[in-house]
Amino acid sequence: MPLHLPDFPWDELGPAKATAQRHPEGLIDLSVGSPVDHSPAIAQEALREAADSPGYPTAWGSLDTRTVLARWWNEQRGANAVGPEGVMPTVGSKEMVGLLPLLMGLGPSDTVVIPEIAYPTYAVGAQLVGAHVVAQDDPAQWPDQASLVWVNSPSNPTGEVKGVEYLRHAVARAREIGAVLASDECYALLGTHDSPTSPSLLADAATNGDLSGLLALYSLSKQSNLAGYRAAMVAGDPKLIQELLLPRRHLGLMMPEPIQQALAAVLSDPSGVDVVRATYLHRRSILEGALRDADWSIDGGDAGLYLWVTNGLSSMESVDWFAERGILVAPGHFYGPAGASHVRVALTASDSDIEAAARRITAG
């Protein structure tokens, strides 16, 4: 029998995209978070050097790769309890977002908690196994029967960052109800000038060095323009990592060895993130100014790759407003009912396209 899953959200944008494409100066697509800037040279070189890779990789990843990944969590995320046994490369972070309920063995008797405004795949992963979905941000309100709870910081789409106190509360509540707590942190190093990184769920400040029941996801797609490499990882409780490893082995969910080498190389040289962060902060400032001049309000936070904006219209009315100016954006209802009056505007376009979009927005 076919799976009963919702339609892919971005398919709904077909009419708006057609409108935007008719703009005399062409379409500017700000509806998706797909990087347009070059992948770092260090990743390309590592990929070339590892290109002769005739054997199968392992689902867990090589010990050398995992040692580099663990060191990154220690040094960049303040998570000193993460070791090589508690980290695993994944085929993009979306693999784990979508498949974690399945890999955990959840089913119709389980409840999965997701953020109130959330990337759609958190719910799809739960629906894939028939689990019940509850949208709730307040840990005190998480249901006692929850088996898995998702947090996302910085948020896609709002850019909101969860502080250490929130994460401590979340850890305590998840352990109280016996739920696995999973944090999607794939935008964590794309913060502001004053706060370039956001706190990690696995950081010692949030966990006191106890990773039991905790997982965190990270990806190089955004911070290093490597979306095409599908280079990501999951870290946390070593016991949970082992439980996820067995079904991944059966399913053949293995990161290719050349990609592992690229992942390790980029994480060993974090200086490139500063350039990427500065690029997106520049693009953010241009679009923020134009949107405010055109009487749009910007809600949420300042981290990540998106602006979360509203002017009182419904999300699809707002999508049409932008489409008439040749700009495609994502409607807020993609991210749940709480987003029904917002749109998400991505910063993942070239500098020239961002500047052109700003001119179109302020032209009225």
Secondary structure, 3 states (H helix, E strand, C coil): CCCCCCCCHHHHHHHHHHHHHCCCCCCEECCCCCCCCCCCHHHHHHHHHCCCCCCCCCCCCCHHHHHHHHHHHHHHHCCCCCCHHHEEEEEHHHHHHHHHHHHCCCCCCCEEEECCCCCCHHHHHHHHCCCEEEECCCHHHCCCCEEEEEEECCCCCCCCCCCHHHHHHHHHHHHHHCCEEEEECCCCCCCCCCCCCCCCCCCHHHHCCCCCCEEEEEEHHHHCCCHHHCEEEEEECHHHHHHHHHHHHHHCCCCCHHHHHHHHHHHHCCCHHHHHHHHHHHHHHHHHHHHHHCCCEEECCCCCCEEEEECCCCHHHHHHHHHCCCEECEEHHHHCHHHCCCEEEECCCCHHHHHHHHHHHHHC
